[in-house]
Amino acid sequence: MRFNIRDQGAFYLRWEVLPLPEESQPWGYYDPGGTQHRLSFGVSAGNVPALIGTVAILLAIGVGQD
């Protein structure tokens, strides 16, 4: 789910499911597999704010190198 605010930024909530296969090795390691679930949430910038921020960070890194 993503809540976008006039392409200036967004809040998001994401749920992911990763199926894991059963795995065993000759030295006795055994993983029964199953599924792994993850819930993540965060904030992202829109197109123009992200572009401005990226340029500002690159300039700061470049100026900091001198």
C-alpha positions, -999 to +999 in steps of 0.1 A: +000+000+000+014+034-009+000+068+000+014+094-025+012+131-017+011+151-050+043+134-061+062+153-034+066+122-012+049+090-001+044+067+028+044+030+021+036-003+038+047-035+021+043-072+031+064-098+013+065-136+014+095-155+003+092-193-002+124-212+010+131-246-004+142-276+018+180-279+018+204-305+031+242-309+029+264-340+032+280-328+065+247-329+083+232-295+078+195-295+072+171-266+067+134-276+065+126-246+043+092-230+047+083-193+041+097-161+054+075-131+059+085-095+061+066-063+068+083-030+059+073+006+061+089+039+053+089+072+035+101+081+000+106+113-019+088+123-051+105+128-085+117+164-081+127+163-044+146+130-050+165+145-080+174+177-060+185+156-030+206+133-052+224+163-068+229+179-035+245+148-020+267+143-050+279+179-048+286+176-011+306+145-017+325+162-045+332+193-025+342+172+005+369+155-015+389+187-021 
